[in-house]
Amino acid sequence: MAQAAIDEARMGEFMGRMAGYMTGGAICFGVWLGDELGLYRALAEGAKTAEELAKATGCHARLVREWADGQAAAGLVEPDPAAATYRLSAEGAAALADDNSPVFVARGMNAFLSVSIDHEKIAAAFRGNGALSWGDHHPCLFNGTEWFFRTGYRAFLPNDWLPALDGVDAKLRAGASVADVGCGHGASAVVIATAYPSSTVVGFDFHPASIDTARKRAADAGVSDRVSFELADAKGYPGSYDLICFFDCLHDMGDPVGIAAYAREHLNPDGTVLLVEPFAIDDKSTNLATNPMSALFYTVSSAICTPNSLSQEVGLGLGAQAGEGRLREVFEQAGFSRFRRAAETPMNLILEARA
């Protein structure tokens, strides 16, 4: 095969882009390390030398200095060469040190770490039938997914997303029944139970370890009296509900049409389905060119979301960039007559379906 002529200017641009991606991958690991070792939390208490930071965290001073210089080069911590100290700005502390902050992202790096740990399993799925079940991933994925989405749920769910649904906020305040299907570690269910103490929430998931963690999260938050978690798949949970939620999970499931139809059958009269999905633009070319999250979501979808769907019955493989139009088709095929976009963020589409 003849080699096309290389444009040196474009080659330079391409390699610059590659250097940026390689740096980003390395810094994501550094962020994980800073959270895991408590380095950010120690820096949030005040500027420290590498030796002081090492002592505060029980780490090796020489390695801490190298880590801190990498963080400084990335613009995440601020060095003071004269004092030989490093500090974390208020903004940096909110993003990297305070796990109650609405912009905390550090612990979400566990999800990226899991992809590297599971690289052989993922490659085998690519070479084989495409299937890799959620539960067969490293536990870092479960922790990372919880923290990747948890801050957004805390910030937007009670204040923006639920009030954007037709009549749902009033129902929840008066006391409604809620199912959180595919609840994972229970982040969304705990937020709803905290914001609406008159309502009851049941979280369902097919992954036993996640259910165990979700119960602990509810106990830690003091909401176990009104939120519970049960082991069940998305077409096997009991009961009927005023609100059934799917948070960033329907696209991972093998039979989303059947699962949406099952939800319709388990809605109380005038009930609502809340569907939260990764943000995507329906036209693929536009999505690729203008959605800043598309590269991340497509790549993660190829390694986690779509393989999980292909591991289940039907194996539709919607993927994490299905878009509103394709999701509307799913719910229309499932028998829903009303479907609309209620809200959006740069990360998510918030969709409402009613029978």
ZADREN-178885 format. One record per residue (C-alpha): y, x, z. Coordinates in nm, 4 decimals, decimal comma, always signed. Layout:
<sites>
@v: Y | u: X | w: Z
...
</sites>
This chain:
<sites>
@v: +0,0000 | u: +0,0000 | w: +0,0000
@v: +0,3380 | u: +0,1433 | w: -0,1013
@v: +0,5780 | u: +0,2121 | w: +0,1830
@v: +0,9123 | u: +0,0349 | w: +0,1452
@v: +1,2193 | u: +0,2550 | w: +0,1607
@v: +1,3665 | u: +0,2785 | w: +0,5090
@v: +1,7348 | u: +0,2040 | w: +0,5613
@v: +1,8400 | u: +0,4634 | w: +0,8172
@v: +2,1158 | u: +0,2473 | w: +0,9656
@v: +1,8818 | u: -0,0462 | w: +1,0120
@v: +1,6185 | u: +0,1888 | w: +1,1521
@v: +1,8667 | u: +0,3072 | w: +1,4114
@v: +1,9497 | u: -0,0513 | w: +1,5058
@v: +1,5825 | u: -0,1403 | w: +1,5325
@v: +1,5010 | u: +0,1564 | w: +1,7545
@v: +1,8022 | u: +0,0794 | w: +1,9708
@v: +1,6657 | u: -0,2702 | w: +2,0153
@v: +1,3243 | u: -0,1273 | w: +2,1053
@v: +1,4819 | u: +0,1057 | w: +2,3624
@v: +1,6484 | u: -0,1968 | w: +2,5202
@v: +1,3203 | u: -0,3857 | w: +2,5427
@v: +1,1392 | u: -0,0878 | w: +2,6920
@v: +1,4154 | u: -0,0441 | w: +2,9475
@v: +1,4054 | u: -0,4145 | w: +3,0311
@v: +1,0319 | u: -0,4014 | w: +3,0932
@v: +1,0688 | u: -0,1000 | w: +3,3210
@v: +1,3568 | u: -0,2580 | w: +3,5130
@v: +1,1594 | u: -0,5811 | w: +3,5646
@v: +0,8971 | u: -0,3663 | w: +3,7361
@v: +1,1705 | u: -0,1980 | w: +3,9406
@v: +1,3015 | u: -0,5389 | w: +4,0469
@v: +0,9526 | u: -0,6421 | w: +4,1546
@v: +0,9238 | u: -0,3202 | w: +4,3559
@v: +1,2621 | u: -0,3710 | w: +4,5194
@v: +1,1655 | u: -0,7190 | w: +4,6342
@v: +0,8115 | u: -0,6294 | w: +4,7366
@v: +0,9217 | u: -0,3311 | w: +4,9496
@v: +1,2275 | u: -0,5011 | w: +5,1003
@v: +1,4665 | u: -0,2508 | w: +4,9408
@v: +1,7129 | u: -0,5141 | w: +4,8228
@v: +1,7149 | u: -0,6928 | w: +5,1568
@v: +1,7913 | u: -0,3659 | w: +5,3313
@v: +2,0733 | u: -0,2876 | w: +5,0871
@v: +2,2177 | u: -0,6356 | w: +5,1370
@v: +2,2832 | u: -0,5372 | w: +5,4982
@v: +2,5172 | u: -0,2579 | w: +5,3862
@v: +2,5473 | u: +0,0617 | w: +5,1837
@v: +2,2804 | u: +0,3232 | w: +5,2546
@v: +2,1779 | u: +0,6671 | w: +5,1449
@v: +1,8331 | u: +0,6994 | w: +4,9939
@v: +1,7108 | u: +0,8460 | w: +5,3238
@v: +1,8583 | u: +0,5577 | w: +5,5242
@v: +1,7130 | u: +0,3038 | w: +5,2830
@v: +1,3723 | u: +0,4710 | w: +5,3047
@v: +1,3829 | u: +0,4685 | w: +5,6834
@v: +1,4861 | u: +0,1017 | w: +5,6934
@v: +1,1937 | u: +0,0004 | w: +5,4735
@v: +0,9256 | u: +0,2482 | w: +5,5775
@v: +0,9149 | u: +0,4070 | w: +5,2317
@v: +0,9101 | u: +0,7630 | w: +5,0964
@v: +1,2671 | u: +0,8925 | w: +5,0645
@v: +1,2162 | u: +1,0878 | w: +4,7426
@v: +1,0663 | u: +0,7892 | w: +4,5639
@v: +1,3365 | u: +0,5610 | w: +4,7011
@v: +1,6062 | u: +0,7903 | w: +4,5606
@v: +1,4458 | u: +0,7802 | w: +4,2167
@v: +1,4174 | u: +0,4007 | w: +4,2312
@v: +1,7775 | u: +0,3627 | w: +4,3458
@v: +1,9054 | u: +0,5852 | w: +4,0641
@v: +1,7150 | u: +0,3731 | w: +3,8139
@v: +1,8693 | u: +0,0604 | w: +3,9639
@v: +2,2133 | u: +0,2206 | w: +3,9483
@v: +2,1627 | u: +0,3179 | w: +3,5836
@v: +2,0652 | u: -0,0436 | w: +3,5117
@v: +2,3799 | u: -0,1725 | w: +3,6831
@v: +2,1903 | u: -0,3605 | w: +3,9541
@v: +2,3042 | u: -0,1513 | w: +4,2501
@v: +2,6327 | u: +0,0331 | w: +4,2880
@v: +2,6248 | u: +0,4066 | w: +4,3651
@v: +2,8931 | u: +0,5946 | w: +4,5567
@v: +2,8480 | u: +0,9591 | w: +4,4513
@v: +3,0931 | u: +1,0899 | w: +4,7103
@v: +2,9057 | u: +0,9297 | w: +4,9998
@v: +2,5634 | u: +0,9562 | w: +4,8307
@v: +2,5076 | u: +0,5877 | w: +4,9091
@v: +2,3976 | u: +0,2792 | w: +4,7205
@v: +2,5176 | u: -0,0731 | w: +4,7797
@v: +2,4329 | u: -0,4215 | w: +4,6582
@v: +2,7226 | u: -0,6450 | w: +4,5520
@v: +2,7476 | u: -1,0031 | w: +4,6757
@v: +2,6288 | u: -1,1179 | w: +4,3337
@v: +2,3408 | u: -0,8720 | w: +4,3368
@v: +2,2392 | u: -0,9841 | w: +4,6840
@v: +2,2340 | u: -1,3485 | w: +4,5727
@v: +2,0089 | u: -1,2680 | w: +4,2774
@v: +1,7853 | u: -1,0045 | w: +4,4346
@v: +1,7875 | u: -1,0253 | w: +4,8154
@v: +1,8395 | u: -1,3867 | w: +4,9290
@v: +1,5365 | u: -1,6017 | w: +4,8547
@v: +1,7324 | u: -1,9124 | w: +4,9557
@v: +1,9974 | u: -1,8469 | w: +4,6903
@v: +2,0092 | u: -2,0804 | w: +4,3868
@v: +2,0089 | u: -1,7740 | w: +4,1592
@v: +1,7368 | u: -1,5669 | w: +4,3288
@v: +1,5148 | u: -1,4180 | w: +4,0558
@v: +1,3534 | u: -1,1060 | w: +4,2011
@v: +1,0218 | u: -1,2595 | w: +4,3060
@v: +0,9764 | u: -1,4213 | w: +3,9673
@v: +0,8992 | u: -1,0735 | w: +3,8356
@v: +0,5463 | u: -1,1274 | w: +3,9682
@v: +0,4808 | u: -1,3395 | w: +3,6590
@v: +0,5635 | u: -1,0498 | w: +3,4256
@v: +0,3514 | u: -0,8166 | w: +3,6365
@v: +0,0549 | u: -1,0513 | w: +3,6013
@v: +0,0651 | u: -1,0309 | w: +3,2214
@v: +0,0289 | u: -0,6539 | w: +3,2406
@v: -0,2520 | u: -0,6793 | w: +3,4943
@v: -0,4347 | u: -0,9334 | w: +3,2757
@v: -0,3783 | u: -0,7484 | w: +2,9488
@v: -0,7500 | u: -0,7095 | w: +2,8735
@v: -0,8222 | u: -1,0793 | w: +2,9329
@v: -0,5286 | u: -1,1794 | w: +2,7134
@v: -0,6334 | u: -0,9455 | w: +2,4330
@v: -0,9869 | u: -1,0876 | w: +2,4544
@v: -0,8449 | u: -1,4393 | w: +2,4136
@v: -0,6547 | u: -1,3281 | w: +2,1023
@v: -0,9705 | u: -1,1744 | w: +1,9566
@v: -1,1886 | u: -1,4683 | w: +2,0588
@v: -1,1428 | u: -1,8451 | w: +2,0777
@v: -0,7907 | u: -1,8269 | w: +2,2225
@v: -0,8914 | u: -1,9649 | w: +2,5617
@v: -0,7897 | u: -1,8245 | w: +2,9000
@v: -0,7734 | u: -2,0643 | w: +3,1927
@v: -0,4826 | u: -2,0572 | w: +3,4350
@v: -0,7121 | u: -1,9938 | w: +3,7299
@v: -0,8562 | u: -1,6818 | w: +3,5649
@v: -0,5248 | u: -1,4988 | w: +3,5829
@v: -0,4239 | u: -1,2563 | w: +3,8568
@v: -0,2657 | u: -1,4264 | w: +4,1637
@v: +0,0653 | u: -1,2584 | w: +4,0781
@v: +0,1027 | u: -1,5232 | w: +3,8086
@v: +0,0885 | u: -1,8084 | w: +4,0578
@v: +0,3424 | u: -1,6456 | w: +4,2895
@v: +0,5693 | u: -1,5454 | w: +4,0038
@v: +0,5658 | u: -1,8905 | w: +3,8453
@v: +0,6579 | u: -2,0509 | w: +4,1767
@v: +0,9592 | u: -1,8241 | w: +4,2226
@v: +1,0592 | u: -1,8222 | w: +3,8565
@v: +1,1198 | u: -2,1991 | w: +3,8698
@v: +1,1781 | u: -2,2643 | w: +4,2408
@v: +1,5459 | u: -2,1739 | w: +4,2506
@v: +1,6237 | u: -2,4004 | w: +3,9541
@v: +1,4412 | u: -2,6909 | w: +4,1143
@v: +1,6371 | u: -2,6418 | w: +4,4347
@v: +1,9683 | u: -2,6210 | w: +4,2507
@v: +1,9279 | u: -2,8973 | w: +3,9936
@v: +1,6514 | u: -3,1408 | w: +4,0863
@v: +1,8180 | u: -3,3479 | w: +4,3625
@v: +2,1762 | u: -3,3004 | w: +4,2426
@v: +2,1502 | u: -3,3362 | w: +3,8644
@v: +1,8091 | u: -3,4118 | w: +3,7177
@v: +1,6866 | u: -3,7014 | w: +3,9320
@v: +2,0293 | u: -3,8743 | w: +3,9385
@v: +2,0331 | u: -3,8507 | w: +3,5569
@v: +1,7268 | u: -4,0775 | w: +3,5363
@v: +1,7810 | u: -4,4515 | w: +3,5075
@v: +1,7749 | u: -4,6000 | w: +3,8608
@v: +1,5450 | u: -4,3336 | w: +4,0044
@v: +1,7846 | u: -4,1789 | w: +4,2559
@v: +1,8438 | u: -4,5175 | w: +4,4207
@v: +1,4700 | u: -4,5873 | w: +4,4353
@v: +1,4016 | u: -4,2519 | w: +4,5979
@v: +1,6740 | u: -4,3018 | w: +4,8553
@v: +1,5337 | u: -4,6431 | w: +4,9439
@v: +1,1763 | u: -4,5101 | w: +4,9566
@v: +0,9559 | u: -4,4593 | w: +4,6534
@v: +0,6155 | u: -4,3139 | w: +4,5725
@v: +0,6095 | u: -3,9919 | w: +4,3688
@v: +0,3299 | u: -3,7963 | w: +4,2015
@v: +0,3888 | u: -3,4333 | w: +4,1056
@v: +0,1153 | u: -3,3551 | w: +3,8518
@v: +0,0365 | u: -2,9876 | w: +3,7993
@v: +0,2297 | u: -2,9104 | w: +4,1161
@v: +0,1262 | u: -2,5452 | w: +4,1526
@v: +0,2584 | u: -2,4040 | w: +4,4803
@v: +0,4473 | u: -2,7261 | w: +4,5494
@v: +0,8037 | u: -2,6010 | w: +4,4957
@v: +0,9217 | u: -2,9167 | w: +4,3189
@v: +0,7375 | u: -3,1540 | w: +4,5521
@v: +0,8911 | u: -2,9903 | w: +4,8590
@v: +1,2396 | u: -3,0158 | w: +4,7065
@v: +1,1944 | u: -3,3888 | w: +4,6387
@v: +1,0543 | u: -3,4547 | w: +4,9863
@v: +1,3420 | u: -3,2643 | w: +5,1445
@v: +1,6107 | u: -3,4432 | w: +4,9442
@v: +1,4600 | u: -3,7923 | w: +4,9782
@v: +1,3089 | u: -3,8302 | w: +5,3273
@v: +1,2350 | u: -4,2016 | w: +5,2802
@v: +1,0011 | u: -4,1330 | w: +4,9876
@v: +0,6447 | u: -4,0037 | w: +4,9830
@v: +0,5266 | u: -3,7350 | w: +4,7436
@v: +0,1736 | u: -3,6357 | w: +4,6447
@v: +0,1196 | u: -3,3154 | w: +4,4512
@v: -0,1898 | u: -3,2754 | w: +4,2343
@v: -0,3291 | u: -2,9586 | w: +4,0811
@v: -0,6675 | u: -2,8432 | w: +3,9524
@v: -0,6302 | u: -2,4948 | w: +4,1054
@v: -0,7656 | u: -2,4843 | w: +4,4640
@v: -0,5729 | u: -2,1738 | w: +4,5736
@v: -0,2448 | u: -2,3305 | w: +4,4620
@v: -0,3152 | u: -2,6454 | w: +4,6623
@v: -0,3755 | u: -2,4330 | w: +4,9722
@v: -0,0444 | u: -2,2534 | w: +4,9212
@v: +0,1403 | u: -2,5796 | w: +4,8538
@v: +0,0227 | u: -2,7219 | w: +5,1857
@v: +0,1550 | u: -2,4126 | w: +5,3611
@v: +0,4885 | u: -2,4433 | w: +5,1803
@v: +0,5213 | u: -2,8047 | w: +5,2945
@v: +0,4405 | u: -2,7111 | w: +5,6536
@v: +0,6916 | u: -2,4258 | w: +5,6472
@v: +0,9589 | u: -2,6629 | w: +5,5133
@v: +0,8803 | u: -2,9258 | w: +5,7779
@v: +0,8020 | u: -3,2019 | w: +5,5281
@v: +0,4250 | u: -3,2394 | w: +5,5746
@v: +0,4822 | u: -3,5912 | w: +5,7104
@v: +0,5929 | u: -3,7124 | w: +5,3668
@v: +0,4414 | u: -3,4738 | w: +5,1128
@v: +0,0718 | u: -3,4019 | w: +5,0657
@v: -0,1317 | u: -3,2084 | w: +4,8129
@v: -0,4678 | u: -3,2931 | w: +4,6625
@v: -0,7082 | u: -3,1224 | w: +4,4259
@v: -0,7225 | u: -3,3231 | w: +4,1028
@v: -0,6711 | u: -3,2690 | w: +3,7332
@v: -0,4087 | u: -3,4459 | w: +3,5256
@v: -0,6446 | u: -3,7252 | w: +3,4236
@v: -0,8180 | u: -3,7648 | w: +3,7569
@v: -0,5617 | u: -3,8359 | w: +4,0278
@v: -0,5690 | u: -4,1706 | w: +4,2100
@v: -0,2960 | u: -4,4195 | w: +4,2964
@v: +0,0086 | u: -4,5696 | w: +4,1307
@v: +0,3634 | u: -4,4388 | w: +4,1548
@v: +0,7276 | u: -4,5206 | w: +4,0960
@v: +0,7857 | u: -4,1715 | w: +3,9582
@v: +0,5358 | u: -3,9320 | w: +3,7997
@v: +0,6601 | u: -3,5794 | w: +3,7366
@v: +0,5443 | u: -3,2952 | w: +3,5151
@v: +0,7392 | u: -2,9790 | w: +3,5916
@v: +0,7028 | u: -2,7028 | w: +3,3325
@v: +0,3331 | u: -2,7752 | w: +3,2914
@v: +0,2524 | u: -3,0441 | w: +3,0326
@v: +0,2636 | u: -2,7955 | w: +2,7448
@v: -0,0017 | u: -2,5864 | w: +2,9279
@v: -0,2483 | u: -2,8768 | w: +2,9306
@v: -0,5238 | u: -2,9333 | w: +2,6771
@v: -0,4733 | u: -3,3063 | w: +2,6183
@v: -0,1065 | u: -3,3919 | w: +2,6719
@v: -0,1368 | u: -3,7234 | w: +2,4865
@v: -0,4278 | u: -3,8346 | w: +2,7036
@v: -0,2512 | u: -3,7062 | w: +3,0149
@v: +0,0681 | u: -3,8966 | w: +2,9290
@v: -0,1386 | u: -4,2119 | w: +2,8641
@v: -0,3098 | u: -4,1672 | w: +3,2014
@v: +0,0321 | u: -4,1378 | w: +3,3660
@v: +0,1476 | u: -4,4598 | w: +3,1976
@v: -0,1538 | u: -4,6396 | w: +3,3421
@v: -0,0650 | u: -4,5099 | w: +3,6910
@v: +0,3009 | u: -4,6078 | w: +3,6895
@v: +0,4190 | u: -4,8969 | w: +3,9010
@v: +0,6125 | u: -5,1682 | w: +3,7121
@v: +0,9437 | u: -5,0250 | w: +3,5897
@v: +0,8193 | u: -4,6761 | w: +3,6777
@v: +0,9408 | u: -4,3527 | w: +3,5230
@v: +0,7913 | u: -4,0257 | w: +3,4033
@v: +1,0054 | u: -3,7158 | w: +3,4519
@v: +0,9131 | u: -3,4375 | w: +3,2119
@v: +1,0706 | u: -3,0946 | w: +3,2621
@v: +0,9903 | u: -2,8478 | w: +2,9843
@v: +1,1228 | u: -2,5096 | w: +2,8703
@v: +1,4359 | u: -2,5434 | w: +2,6603
@v: +1,3727 | u: -2,5356 | w: +2,2861
@v: +1,5496 | u: -2,6508 | w: +1,9697
@v: +1,3384 | u: -2,8658 | w: +1,7393
@v: +1,4118 | u: -2,6691 | w: +1,4221
@v: +1,2112 | u: -2,3467 | w: +1,4588
@v: +1,4454 | u: -2,1313 | w: +1,2501
@v: +1,7421 | u: -2,2416 | w: +1,4598
@v: +1,5450 | u: -2,1957 | w: +1,7788
@v: +1,4452 | u: -1,8419 | w: +1,6833
@v: +1,7992 | u: -1,7501 | w: +1,5847
@v: +2,0092 | u: -1,9182 | w: +1,8537
@v: +1,8017 | u: -1,9928 | w: +2,1639
@v: +1,8391 | u: -1,6875 | w: +2,3912
@v: +1,5260 | u: -1,7875 | w: +2,5846
@v: +1,2971 | u: -1,8301 | w: +2,2832
@v: +1,1672 | u: -1,4710 | w: +2,2655
@v: +1,0687 | u: -1,4838 | w: +2,6325
@v: +0,9140 | u: -1,8304 | w: +2,6141
@v: +0,7196 | u: -1,7709 | w: +2,2919
@v: +0,5771 | u: -1,4443 | w: +2,4243
@v: +0,4782 | u: -1,5874 | w: +2,7614
@v: +0,3354 | u: -1,8913 | w: +2,5840
@v: +0,1097 | u: -1,6707 | w: +2,3720
@v: -0,0284 | u: -1,4990 | w: +2,6824
@v: -0,0447 | u: -1,7809 | w: +2,9381
@v: +0,0487 | u: -2,1339 | w: +2,8311
@v: -0,1293 | u: -2,1764 | w: +2,4999
@v: -0,4501 | u: -1,9963 | w: +2,6078
@v: -0,4721 | u: -2,2301 | w: +2,9080
@v: -0,4369 | u: -2,5333 | w: +2,6817
@v: -0,7046 | u: -2,3971 | w: +2,4472
@v: -0,9396 | u: -2,3554 | w: +2,7445
@v: -0,9378 | u: -2,7313 | w: +2,8109
@v: -1,0664 | u: -3,0400 | w: +2,6296
@v: -0,8786 | u: -3,1300 | w: +2,3093
@v: -0,6939 | u: -2,7961 | w: +2,3269
@v: -0,3807 | u: -2,9212 | w: +2,1535
@v: -0,1926 | u: -2,5986 | w: +2,2275
@v: +0,1597 | u: -2,7403 | w: +2,2370
@v: +0,3060 | u: -2,4123 | w: +2,3594
@v: +0,6167 | u: -2,3513 | w: +2,5667
@v: +0,8534 | u: -2,4105 | w: +2,2730
@v: +0,7323 | u: -2,7522 | w: +2,1647
@v: +1,0823 | u: -2,9027 | w: +2,1664
@v: +1,2054 | u: -3,2535 | w: +2,2339
@v: +1,0893 | u: -3,4016 | w: +1,9035
@v: +0,7280 | u: -3,2912 | w: +1,9420
@v: +0,7221 | u: -3,4039 | w: +2,3057
@v: +0,8599 | u: -3,7420 | w: +2,2002
@v: +0,5670 | u: -3,7755 | w: +1,9583
@v: +0,3247 | u: -3,7041 | w: +2,2430
@v: +0,4680 | u: -3,9825 | w: +2,4574
@v: +0,4931 | u: -4,2299 | w: +2,1706
@v: +0,1272 | u: -4,1660 | w: +2,0889
@v: +0,0528 | u: -4,2268 | w: +2,4578
@v: +0,2128 | u: -4,5729 | w: +2,4401
@v: +0,5580 | u: -4,5138 | w: +2,5866
@v: +0,8388 | u: -4,7157 | w: +2,4277
@v: +1,1376 | u: -4,5270 | w: +2,5723
@v: +1,1950 | u: -4,1526 | w: +2,5687
@v: +1,5240 | u: -3,9681 | w: +2,6045
@v: +1,6825 | u: -3,6406 | w: +2,7056
@v: +1,8424 | u: -3,7032 | w: +3,0448
@v: +1,9828 | u: -3,3538 | w: +3,1033
@v: +1,9397 | u: -2,9912 | w: +3,0035
@v: +2,0021 | u: -2,6384 | w: +3,1234
@v: +1,9717 | u: -2,3095 | w: +2,9332
@v: +1,6178 | u: -2,2917 | w: +3,0791
@v: +1,4957 | u: -2,6510 | w: +3,0642
@v: +1,4886 | u: -2,9844 | w: +2,8867
@v: +1,4850 | u: -3,2776 | w: +3,1309
@v: +1,3215 | u: -3,5746 | w: +2,9620
@v: +1,2684 | u: -3,9337 | w: +3,0767
@v: +0,9838 | u: -4,1566 | w: +2,9561
@v: +0,9308 | u: -4,5226 | w: +3,0412
@v: +0,6653 | u: -4,7657 | w: +2,9326
</sites>
